[in-house]
Amino acid sequence: TNAVKKIAQQVAENEIKIANSVLKAPSLNTCSLADAYYKGGQYQKAVEIAKNQREQINFRYSICLYVLGKSYAALNNMTEAKIYMEKYLSLSDSFIKNIFITAKREEFQKILSGN
């Protein structure tokens, strides 16, 4: 239900903020925070956070690209969603393929191909 989603999102947000504070790295888990907002149904907030993350070539940044693709799709902005889906596919192409990455890549490839 929405109440459960909201509680889960708040718990995730608090844990991420605590981790960032302990590590003294305020933006270390920014993409995970954006993901928590996406999963909590706060798509616009997820977009705002993920777009503020500096571009990098690593798994952590790929989470931001994934969140941007999914959040824009949830906001019915498929033009922007497809841009970030393509960026995610391009970046993650060089990663070692694990179950998580493979599933996300297949999901975006299916959307982009129109299937």
Rosetta silent file (secondary structure, phi, psi, omega in degrees, C-alpha in Angstrom):
SEQUENCE: TNAVKKIAQQVAENEIKIANSVLKAPSLNTCSLADAYYKGGQYQKAVEIAKNQREQINFRYSICLYVLGKSYAALNNMTEAKIYMEKYLSLSDSFIKNIFITAKREEFQKILSGN
SCORE:     score description
SCORE:     0.000 S_00000001
   1 L     0.000  170.293 -179.195    0.000    0.000    0.000 S_00000001
   2 H   -65.569  -34.948  179.493    1.002    3.651   -0.239 S_00000001
   3 H   -64.256  -41.435  179.099    1.502    3.932    3.525 S_00000001
   4 H   -66.117  -42.690  177.719    3.968    1.042    3.499 S_00000001
   5 H   -59.220  -43.373 -178.422    5.817    2.550    0.506 S_00000001
   6 H   -63.636  -44.070  179.087    6.043    5.882    2.295 S_00000001
   7 H   -64.166  -44.701  179.625    7.438    4.308    5.471 S_00000001
   8 H   -61.538  -41.041  179.288    9.969    2.240    3.506 S_00000001
   9 H   -65.008  -41.632  179.343   11.059    5.328    1.599 S_00000001
  10 H   -65.207  -41.072  178.102   11.482    7.317    4.828 S_00000001
  11 H   -63.113  -46.221  179.377   13.533    4.533    6.423 S_00000001
  12 H   -61.689  -44.062  179.919   15.755    4.278    3.342 S_00000001
  13 H   -60.204  -46.475  179.744   16.183    8.054    3.213 S_00000001
  14 H   -62.911  -43.099  179.872   17.184    8.216    6.875 S_00000001
  15 H   -63.675  -39.838  179.777   19.640    5.317    6.554 S_00000001
  16 H   -67.144  -42.714  179.157   21.283    6.895    3.509 S_00000001
  17 H   -64.321  -39.765  177.809   21.609   10.270    5.226 S_00000001
  18 H   -64.182  -45.541  179.566   23.134    8.613    8.310 S_00000001
  19 H   -60.019  -43.845  178.811   25.588    6.646    6.149 S_00000001
  20 H   -62.364  -39.546  179.820   26.614    9.814    4.311 S_00000001
  21 H   -66.082  -46.227 -179.867   27.099   11.608    7.615 S_00000001
  22 H   -62.431  -40.760 -178.998   29.186    8.813    9.129 S_00000001
  23 H   -80.584   -6.241 -177.935   31.320    8.585    5.994 S_00000001
  24 L    54.625   39.987  178.779   31.590   12.386    5.868 S_00000001
  25 L  -136.590   86.758 -171.439   30.655   12.232    2.215 S_00000001
  26 L   -59.897  -20.186 -179.154   27.331   14.040    1.732 S_00000001
  27 L  -113.024    7.872 -175.798   26.860   12.960   -1.871 S_00000001
  28 L   -56.797  -43.085 -176.578   28.294    9.435   -1.722 S_00000001
  29 L  -110.373   30.177 -178.314   24.880    7.752   -1.773 S_00000001
  30 H   -57.447  -42.802 -178.125   22.954   10.419   -3.675 S_00000001
  31 H   -68.230  -33.664  175.306   21.815    7.977   -6.337 S_00000001
  32 H   -67.285  -35.890  176.531   20.593    5.533   -3.697 S_00000001
  33 H   -65.241  -43.374  176.836   18.622    8.376   -2.128 S_00000001
  34 H   -60.396  -40.122  178.095   17.085    9.167   -5.528 S_00000001
  35 H   -63.224  -38.324  178.309   16.230    5.471   -5.862 S_00000001
  36 H   -63.174  -41.487  177.309   14.490    5.554   -2.463 S_00000001
  37 H   -66.039  -41.331  177.542   12.341    8.467   -3.637 S_00000001
  38 H   -58.592  -49.606 -178.461   11.562    6.652   -6.905 S_00000001
  39 H   -64.617  -25.544  177.067   10.521    3.518   -5.020 S_00000001
  40 L   -85.246    2.484  177.917    8.409    5.693   -2.708 S_00000001
  41 L    82.202    8.988  178.957    6.533    7.097   -5.705 S_00000001
  42 L   -97.080   71.703 -170.478    8.071   10.569   -5.395 S_00000001
  43 H   -64.433  -41.952 -179.505    9.218   10.675   -8.991 S_00000001
  44 H   -64.569  -41.796  178.124    9.825   14.420   -9.294 S_00000001
  45 H   -63.905  -40.053  177.699   11.943   14.442   -6.126 S_00000001
  46 H   -60.678  -42.850  179.047   13.881   11.436   -7.472 S_00000001
  47 H   -62.787  -47.065 -178.511   14.568   13.332  -10.711 S_00000001
  48 H   -57.804  -44.815 -178.736   15.723   16.451   -8.862 S_00000001
  49 H   -69.191  -47.313 -176.774   18.195   14.493   -6.737 S_00000001
  50 H   -65.091  -36.692 -178.983   19.505   12.253   -9.518 S_00000001
  51 H   -70.131  -20.856  179.633   20.031   15.153  -11.946 S_00000001
  52 L   -83.765   -5.780  179.379   22.200   16.947   -9.392 S_00000001
  53 L   -79.054  133.047  178.072   24.681   14.075   -9.286 S_00000001
  54 L   -66.044  137.815 -179.896   27.883   14.722  -11.206 S_00000001
  55 L   -63.639  136.726  178.824   28.340   12.394  -14.188 S_00000001
  56 L  -142.742  168.970  175.918   30.728    9.533  -13.512 S_00000001
  57 L  -113.069   78.830  178.830   31.684    6.235  -15.066 S_00000001
  58 L  -159.347  168.915 -177.983   30.774    3.828  -12.297 S_00000001
  59 H   -60.985  -42.121 -177.806   28.019    1.608  -10.985 S_00000001
  60 H   -56.293  -45.848 -179.731   26.863    4.181   -8.412 S_00000001
  61 H   -68.436  -29.726  178.639   26.149    6.764  -11.126 S_00000001
  62 H   -61.822  -28.613  176.732   24.374    4.140  -13.224 S_00000001
  63 H   -63.611  -40.457  177.182   21.771    3.991  -10.451 S_00000001
  64 H   -61.438  -44.318  179.435   21.044    7.678  -11.061 S_00000001
  65 H   -62.565  -41.493  177.660   20.619    7.040  -14.783 S_00000001
  66 H   -61.523  -47.236 -179.867   18.297    4.122  -14.064 S_00000001
  67 H   -61.417  -41.739  178.889   16.243    6.233  -11.628 S_00000001
  68 H   -62.883  -44.805  178.337   16.026    9.073  -14.152 S_00000001
  69 H   -60.275  -48.050 -178.269   14.818    6.711  -16.883 S_00000001
  70 H   -69.635  -39.914 -178.166   12.213    5.085  -14.634 S_00000001
  71 H   -67.938  -44.553  177.553   11.090    8.338  -12.973 S_00000001
  72 H   -62.806  -37.381  176.601   10.606   10.199  -16.247 S_00000001
  73 H   -63.179  -42.416  179.160    8.638    7.226  -17.572 S_00000001
  74 H   -65.197  -27.972  177.662    6.461    7.285  -14.438 S_00000001
  75 L   -87.625    7.691  179.740    5.924   11.019  -15.044 S_00000001
  76 L    61.745   32.842  175.292    4.831   10.185  -18.628 S_00000001
  77 L  -112.682   78.258 -174.595    7.810   12.010  -20.146 S_00000001
  78 H   -70.630  -23.289  176.959    9.037    9.288  -22.462 S_00000001
  79 H   -62.337  -51.203  178.184   11.294   11.644  -24.422 S_00000001
  80 H   -68.248  -40.062 -179.422   13.455   12.277  -21.342 S_00000001
  81 H   -56.276  -45.777 -177.432   13.005    8.700  -20.107 S_00000001
  82 H   -66.449  -34.102  177.237   14.466    7.292  -23.313 S_00000001
  83 H   -59.861  -47.407 -177.257   17.464    9.638  -23.144 S_00000001
  84 H   -75.524  -29.653  174.474   18.380    8.324  -19.699 S_00000001
  85 H   -64.156  -42.877  178.792   17.595    4.719  -20.602 S_00000001
  86 H   -65.639  -39.782  177.059   20.031    4.993  -23.513 S_00000001
  87 H   -63.498  -40.737  178.235   22.651    6.598  -21.266 S_00000001
  88 H   -61.477  -46.470 -179.532   22.189    3.776  -18.740 S_00000001
  89 H   -61.992  -41.756  179.893   22.635    1.147  -21.465 S_00000001
  90 H   -63.745  -47.698 -179.115   25.725    2.880  -22.801 S_00000001
  91 H   -66.345  -45.615 -174.719   27.356    3.221  -19.383 S_00000001
  92 H   -75.600  -10.122  179.512   26.443   -0.226  -18.118 S_00000001
  93 L   -60.712  -28.646 -178.139   27.640   -1.923  -21.299 S_00000001
  94 L   -89.894   -5.161 -178.462   31.177   -1.913  -19.899 S_00000001
  95 L   -78.551  154.458  169.041   30.185   -3.350  -16.508 S_00000001
  96 L   -64.935  129.695 -174.434   30.580   -6.952  -15.475 S_00000001
  97 L   -81.444  112.892  172.159   27.113   -8.344  -16.024 S_00000001
  98 L  -110.264 -179.567 -176.472   25.439   -9.477  -12.841 S_00000001
  99 H   -60.206  -42.957 -178.755   21.768  -10.306  -12.334 S_00000001
 100 H   -60.981  -52.670 -177.427   20.880   -6.732  -11.331 S_00000001
 101 H   -64.733  -43.007  179.919   22.564   -5.086  -14.304 S_00000001
 102 H   -60.430  -44.416 -179.567   21.335   -7.700  -16.769 S_00000001
 103 H   -63.695  -44.085 -179.588   17.720   -7.321  -15.616 S_00000001
 104 H   -66.335  -40.649  178.431   17.826   -3.516  -15.818 S_00000001
 105 H   -63.108  -44.810  179.317   19.478   -3.612  -19.244 S_00000001
 106 H   -62.702  -40.241  178.529   16.875   -6.043  -20.562 S_00000001
 107 H   -59.452  -48.716 -178.633   14.066   -3.893  -19.153 S_00000001
 108 H   -70.256  -38.527  178.458   15.337   -0.750  -20.891 S_00000001
 109 H   -60.902  -39.477  179.136   16.185   -2.558  -24.136 S_00000001
 110 H   -64.897  -44.819  179.420   12.615   -3.863  -24.280 S_00000001
 111 H   -63.121  -47.019 -177.378   11.138   -0.386  -23.703 S_00000001
 112 H   -66.765  -28.713  179.707   13.420    1.243  -26.266 S_00000001
 113 H   -84.433   -7.534  177.923   12.685   -1.390  -28.883 S_00000001
 114 L    85.332   11.819  179.718    8.944   -0.863  -28.438 S_00000001
 115 L   -93.521    0.000    0.000    8.183   -4.400  -27.201 S_00000001
